[in-house]
Amino acid sequence: MNTQQEEVLRKVEQQDIAFLRLWFTDIFGSLKTVMMSPAELESAFDEGAGFDGSSIEGFTRISESDTLLKPDPSTYQALPFDENSGLQTARMFCDITMPDGDPLYADPRQVLRRQIQNARDMGFEFLASPEIEFYVVKPFEPGEHPRPADKGGYFDQAKRNEAPKLRRQAISALEYMGIVTEFSHHEASAGQQEIDLRHTDALTMADNVVTFRYIVKTVAEANGVHATFMPKPFRDMDGSAMHTHFSLFEGDENAFHDPDDEISLSRTGRQFIAGIIEHANEISALTNQYVNSYKRLQFGSEAPTAATWGVSNRSAMVRVPTYRLHKAESRRVEVRSLDSAANPYLAYAAVLAAGLRGIEQGYELDEPARDDVFSLTRRERRAMGYRDLPNSLDQALRYLEQSEFMAEVLGEQVFEYFLRAKWDEWHDYTCQVTPWELESGMDL
């Protein structure tokens, strides 16, 4: 037993933990949990906790269903509440292995781990910092249209609704778990909120995003409202993004910083951006994995519509912020295509892989977009040399299924299952007869 595991066992006793939650996600990022008594933890560290992997979306076939959860002691945190028992609980994220100890290649954490290792082999550490948007809506029954829980606008104090209180409670819960937040505010649309997380290594951040969703939903429920990370729940309001700032560090040095460059962006940073732009269509199904994701990209304010980059340009897919231009540790790139419902493990793995490919193969970066790309028509974008992003899930899936590069990044099992499941989702969506069709077509 290593030192980290021994430290967790001590904390469990000191904090009087009654139950342990072993957390992991399926390939779509949905949180799964196994409850465990503290008495079983030492055994779980040594041998893992067995479960039926064939029952989890995309994990194993029924003939290979025996899988093990191996708790990662570095992720141990006491939870600030337990919505069921009221007893003190803690959580740990788990890596998933086969009985022989080999990693389960379908585990989303392992997909990201492999790309992080690729980055380390090149001498880089990969950091991420997301700005997570979500809506808070009033309780609603199945079949009812949701309604925003407040009427606030961008940066509104909104004293007459629950929004500030809910954000404060969520931030307090996150900070209790060691997840550092930077900013919080009301977003542009009624009911829409944003909380930004302080940068850390990408695997920890992906764990933090999953934790964030759990915390926000739990706090919202305790306040009698509902929080949703659906990319675009309202036709006439903005979509919810997860703009994420990425950087690569070589030891203590920011590999994206060049003090002699006009925008302090190094050649490595430019190649990283070029990789994301070059492979933008191939990674779209992972950064935007739902049918509804493309409602945000097509019709959401400031959502990217083309594979472009820009300096301070919020209509570009990849933006280079110019805050604190000469502060080396602040040089970063912001990828604005990601939405709040993305599986952070797969989305971050796809972005990292694309950026590393740009560095490895020396991709050249075109001139930055200086236009309001979102306001341009498709024809205008093409005339200006901008390459459109997919505008529907089926387009994104066609790019993904033709990509040998992303098949290698995801691994055969995740690649094939993800495509099959998402094609089923697209079919379920397109076979519907919608109220709009009935209202406009019954007199035909």
C-alpha positions in Angstrom: 0.0 0.0 0.0 1.4 3.4 -1.0 1.6 6.6 1.0 -1.4 8.2 -0.7 -3.6 5.2 0.1 -2.5 5.2 3.7 -3.2 8.9 3.9 -6.7 8.3 2.6 -7.4 5.6 5.2 -6.3 8.0 7.9 -8.6 10.7 6.6 -11.5 8.4 6.4 -11.1 7.6 10.1 -10.4 11.2 11.2 -13.4 12.6 9.3 -15.7 9.9 10.5 -16.7 8.9 6.9 -19.8 6.6 7.0 -19.9 5.8 3.2 -17.5 6.1 0.3 -18.7 6.8 -3.2 -16.6 5.3 -6.0 -17.1 7.5 -9.0 -16.6 6.9 -12.7 -18.4 7.8 -16.0 -19.6 6.0 -19.0 -18.3 7.1 -22.4 -20.9 10.0 -22.6 -19.7 11.4 -19.3 -22.7 10.4 -17.2 -21.7 10.0 -13.6 -21.8 6.5 -12.1 -21.3 5.6 -8.4 -20.8 2.5 -6.2 -21.3 2.9 -2.5 -18.8 1.3 -0.2 -18.3 0.8 3.5 -15.0 2.2 4.8 -14.2 -1.3 6.0 -13.8 -2.4 2.4 -11.6 0.4 1.3 -8.2 -1.2 2.0 -9.3 -4.3 0.0 -10.4 -2.0 -2.9 -7.0 -0.3 -2.9 -5.3 -3.7 -3.1 -7.6 -5.7 -5.3 -10.2 -3.3 -6.8 -14.0 -3.5 -6.5 -15.6 -5.8 -9.0 -18.6 -4.8 -11.1 -20.5 -5.8 -14.3 -18.8 -3.6 -17.0 -21.3 -4.8 -19.7 -24.1 -2.9 -17.9 -22.2 0.5 -18.5 -22.6 2.3 -21.8 -19.7 1.3 -24.1 -17.5 -0.6 -21.6 -17.4 -4.3 -22.3 -19.3 -7.1 -24.1 -21.4 -9.5 -21.9 -18.8 -12.2 -22.4 -16.2 -9.8 -20.9 -18.3 -8.3 -18.2 -15.9 -8.8 -15.2 -14.2 -5.4 -14.6 -12.6 -3.7 -11.5 -12.8 -0.2 -10.1 -9.5 0.9 -8.7 -9.9 4.0 -6.5 -7.5 6.8 -7.3 -6.4 8.0 -3.9 -5.3 11.4 -5.3 -9.0 12.2 -5.9 -10.2 11.6 -2.4 -12.5 14.4 -1.1 -15.1 14.5 1.6 -18.4 15.6 0.2 -20.0 18.8 1.7 -23.4 17.0 1.9 -25.1 13.7 1.2 -28.5 14.2 -0.2 -29.8 10.8 0.8 -28.5 9.7 4.2 -27.3 12.9 5.9 -24.2 10.9 7.0 -20.7 12.1 6.2 -19.6 10.7 2.8 -16.5 11.0 0.6 -15.8 10.3 -3.0 -12.9 9.0 -5.1 -12.7 8.7 -8.9 -11.7 5.3 -10.1 -9.7 3.9 -12.9 -11.2 0.8 -14.5 -9.3 -2.3 -15.2 -9.7 -5.8 -16.5 -9.2 -8.7 -13.9 -5.6 -9.1 -15.1 -4.9 -5.5 -14.1 -4.7 -4.1 -17.7 -6.5 -0.7 -18.1 -9.9 -0.9 -19.7 -9.4 1.0 -22.9 -13.1 2.1 -23.0 -12.7 4.0 -19.7 -12.9 7.7 -20.6 -10.3 8.5 -17.9 -7.9 6.2 -19.7 -8.5 7.8 -23.1 -7.5 11.1 -21.6 -4.6 9.6 -19.7 -3.1 8.2 -22.9 -3.1 11.6 -24.5 -1.6 13.2 -21.4 1.2 10.6 -21.5 1.8 11.5 -25.2 2.1 15.1 -24.1 4.6 14.1 -21.4 6.6 12.1 -23.8 7.0 15.3 -25.8 8.0 17.2 -22.6 4.7 18.9 -21.9 2.1 19.1 -19.1 -1.4 19.9 -20.3 -3.4 22.4 -18.2 -7.1 23.4 -18.5 -9.4 26.1 -17.1 -13.1 26.0 -18.1 -15.8 28.6 -18.0 -18.9 26.5 -17.3 -22.4 27.9 -18.3 -25.7 26.4 -17.2 -29.3 27.2 -16.8 -31.4 27.2 -13.6 -35.1 26.6 -14.4 -38.2 26.3 -12.3 -39.6 22.8 -11.5 -41.5 21.3 -14.4 -43.4 18.2 -15.2 -42.8 15.9 -18.2 -44.3 17.5 -21.3 -44.1 21.0 -19.9 -41.8 23.7 -21.3 -39.2 24.7 -18.8 -39.1 28.3 -17.6 -36.0 30.2 -16.4 -35.8 30.6 -12.6 -34.9 34.3 -12.8 -35.1 37.3 -15.2 -31.5 38.4 -14.8 -29.1 39.5 -17.6 -25.4 39.7 -18.0 -23.6 40.4 -14.7 -26.9 41.3 -13.0 -26.9 41.3 -9.3 -30.4 39.9 -9.4 -31.2 40.4 -5.8 -34.9 39.3 -6.2 -34.2 35.7 -7.2 -32.2 32.7 -6.1 -29.3 33.0 -8.6 -26.7 34.7 -6.4 -27.5 32.4 -3.4 -27.3 29.3 -5.5 -24.0 30.2 -7.1 -22.6 31.1 -3.6 -23.7 27.8 -2.2 -22.2 25.9 -5.2 -18.9 27.7 -5.0 -18.7 27.0 -1.2 -19.3 23.3 -1.8 -16.7 23.2 -4.6 -14.1 25.1 -2.4 -14.9 22.6 0.4 -13.8 19.9 -1.9 -10.6 21.7 -3.0 -11.9 22.8 -6.4 -10.8 26.4 -6.8 -13.1 28.8 -8.6 -12.1 32.1 -10.1 -15.2 34.0 -11.2 -19.0 33.6 -11.0 -21.7 35.8 -12.6 -25.1 35.8 -14.2 -24.9 35.2 -17.9 -26.7 37.1 -20.7 -30.0 35.1 -20.7 -32.6 34.8 -18.0 -31.8 31.9 -15.8 -28.3 31.4 -17.2 -25.3 31.3 -14.9 -21.5 30.9 -15.2 -18.8 29.7 -12.8 -15.1 29.5 -13.9 -12.6 27.1 -12.4 -9.0 27.8 -11.7 -6.5 26.0 -14.1 -5.0 22.7 -13.2 -3.8 19.6 -15.0 -6.3 18.3 -17.5 -7.1 15.0 -15.8 -7.9 16.7 -12.5 -9.9 19.3 -14.3 -12.0 16.6 -16.1 -12.7 15.1 -12.7 -13.6 18.6 -11.4 -16.0 19.2 -14.3 -17.9 16.0 -13.4 -17.9 16.9 -9.8 -19.1 20.5 -10.7 -22.1 19.1 -12.4 -23.0 16.9 -9.5 -22.6 19.8 -7.0 -24.6 22.3 -9.0 -27.5 20.0 -9.6 -27.6 19.0 -6.0 -27.5 22.6 -4.8 -30.2 23.6 -7.2 -32.4 20.7 -6.1 -32.0 21.8 -2.5 -33.2 25.3 -3.5 -36.3 23.9 -5.2 -35.1 24.6 -8.8 -33.4 22.5 -11.5 -30.0 23.0 -13.1 -29.4 21.9 -16.6 -26.2 21.7 -18.7 -28.2 21.1 -21.9 -26.4 23.1 -24.7 -29.5 25.0 -25.9 -32.7 24.5 -23.8 -34.4 27.6 -25.2 -35.0 28.6 -28.8 -34.6 32.4 -28.3 -31.9 32.4 -25.6 -28.1 31.8 -25.7 -26.7 28.3 -25.5 -24.5 27.1 -22.7 -20.8 26.7 -23.5 -17.8 25.3 -21.7 -15.2 27.6 -23.2 -11.9 26.1 -22.0 -8.5 27.8 -21.7 -5.6 25.4 -22.5 -1.9 25.7 -22.1 1.2 23.5 -22.3 4.0 23.8 -19.8 7.6 22.5 -20.0 8.5 22.3 -16.4 7.9 25.8 -15.0 7.9 27.4 -18.4 4.8 28.1 -20.4 5.4 26.6 -23.9 2.9 29.0 -25.4 4.7 32.2 -24.3 7.1 34.1 -26.5 8.0 37.6 -25.2 9.3 38.6 -28.6 6.1 37.8 -30.4 3.5 40.6 -31.1 0.8 38.7 -29.1 3.3 36.8 -27.0 2.4 33.5 -28.6 5.2 31.0 -29.3 5.6 28.9 -32.4 4.5 25.9 -30.3 1.3 27.7 -29.4 0.6 28.5 -33.0 1.2 24.9 -34.1 -1.1 23.7 -31.3 -3.8 26.1 -32.5 -3.2 25.0 -36.1 -3.7 21.3 -35.1 -7.1 22.1 -33.5 -8.2 24.1 -36.6 -7.0 21.4 -39.0 -8.9 18.6 -37.1 -11.8 20.7 -35.9 -14.4 18.8 -37.9 -13.1 15.4 -36.8 -13.2 16.3 -33.1 -16.6 18.1 -33.3 -18.7 15.0 -32.3 -16.6 14.8 -29.1 -16.7 18.5 -28.1 -20.3 18.7 -29.1 -21.8 15.2 -28.7 -25.6 15.7 -28.7 -28.2 16.6 -31.3 -29.0 19.7 -29.3 -25.3 20.8 -29.3 -25.7 22.0 -32.9 -28.7 24.2 -32.1 -26.2 26.2 -29.9 -23.5 26.2 -32.7 -26.0 27.3 -35.4 -28.2 29.7 -33.4 -26.3 30.7 -30.2 -24.8 34.1 -29.7 -21.0 34.1 -30.1 -20.9 30.4 -30.8 -18.3 29.4 -33.4 -19.6 28.5 -36.9 -16.2 28.0 -38.7 -12.8 26.5 -38.0 -11.1 29.8 -37.3 -8.8 31.4 -34.8 -8.6 35.0 -33.7 -6.9 37.5 -31.3 -9.5 38.6 -28.7 -12.1 37.6 -31.3 -15.0 35.9 -29.5 -16.6 34.7 -32.8 -13.6 32.5 -33.6 -13.4 28.9 -32.6 -10.0 29.4 -31.0 -9.3 32.7 -29.3 -6.0 34.0 -28.0 -6.9 36.3 -25.1 -4.8 39.5 -24.8 -5.2 40.0 -21.0 -1.9 40.4 -19.2 -0.1 40.0 -22.6 3.4 39.8 -21.2 2.7 37.6 -18.1 4.2 34.3 -19.2 2.0 32.0 -17.1 -1.1 33.6 -18.5 -0.4 32.8 -22.2 -3.1 30.4 -23.2 -5.6 29.5 -26.0 -9.3 29.4 -25.5 -11.3 26.8 -27.4 -14.9 28.1 -27.7 -16.6 25.2 -29.4 -17.0 23.0 -26.4 -20.4 22.9 -24.8 -21.4 22.3 -21.2 -22.7 18.8 -21.8 -19.5 17.4 -23.3 -17.7 14.4 -21.7 -14.7 16.4 -20.5 -12.4 13.3 -20.7 -13.1 12.6 -24.3 -13.4 16.3 -25.3 -10.1 17.3 -23.6 -8.4 14.2 -25.1 -9.5 15.1 -28.6 -8.4 18.8 -28.3 -5.0 17.7 -26.8 -4.4 15.1 -29.5 -5.3 17.6 -32.3 -3.0 20.2 -30.8 -0.1 17.7 -30.3 -0.5 16.6 -33.9 -0.1 20.2 -35.0 3.2 20.4 -33.0 4.5 17.0 -34.1 3.9 17.7 -37.8 4.7 21.4 -37.8 1.4 22.7 -39.0 1.4 26.3 -40.1 -1.2 28.7 -38.8 -3.1 31.0 -41.2 -3.9 34.6 -40.6 -6.3 35.3 -37.7 -10.0 36.0 -38.4 -10.7 39.7 -37.8 -14.4 39.5 -38.8 -17.5 38.8 -36.7 -17.5 35.2 -38.1 -20.9 34.4 -36.5 -22.7 37.1 -38.4 -21.4 36.0 -41.8 -23.6 33.8 -44.1 -22.3 30.4 -45.1 -21.5 31.7 -48.5 -19.7 34.7 -47.1 -17.6 32.5 -44.8 -16.6 30.3 -47.7 -15.8 33.3 -49.9 -13.4 34.5 -47.2 -11.7 31.1 -47.0 -13.3 30.0 -43.7 -14.1 26.3 -43.3 -17.5 25.6 -41.8 -17.8 23.5 -38.7 -20.5 20.7 -38.8 -23.9 22.2 -38.3 -25.6 18.9 -37.2 -24.7 15.8 -35.3 -24.9 13.6 -38.4 -22.4 15.8 -40.2 -20.1 15.6 -37.2 -20.4 11.9 -37.1 -19.6 11.5 -40.8 -16.3 13.4 -40.2 -15.6 11.3 -37.1 -16.2 7.9 -38.7 -13.8 8.8 -41.6 -11.0 9.9 -39.2 -8.3 7.3 -38.7 -6.6 9.8 -36.4 -9.5 10.0 -33.9 -10.0 6.2 -34.1 -6.4 5.9 -32.8 -7.0 8.6 -30.2 -10.2 7.0 -28.8 -9.2 3.4 -29.2 -11.2 0.9 -31.3 -13.9 0.1 -28.7 -14.8 3.7 -27.7 -14.6 4.8 -31.4 -17.0 2.1 -32.6 -19.4 2.3 -29.7 -19.6 6.1 -29.7 -20.4 6.2 -33.4 -23.0 3.4 -33.1 -24.8 5.0 -30.1 -24.7 8.5 -31.6 -26.1 7.3 -34.9 -28.9 5.8 -32.9 -29.5 9.1 -31.2 -29.6 10.9 -34.6 -32.1 8.3 -35.9 -34.3 8.7 -32.9 -34.3 12.5 -33.4 -34.9 12.5 -37.1 -37.8 10.0 -37.1 -39.9 12.3 -34.8 -42.9 14.1 -36.1 -42.6 17.5 -34.3 -45.4 19.9 -33.2 -44.0 22.4 -35.8 -44.5 19.8 -38.6 -48.1 19.1 -37.5 -49.0 22.8 -37.2 -47.5 23.7 -40.6 -48.4 20.6 -42.5 -51.8 19.2 -41.6 -53.5 21.2 -44.3 -51.2 19.8 -47.0 
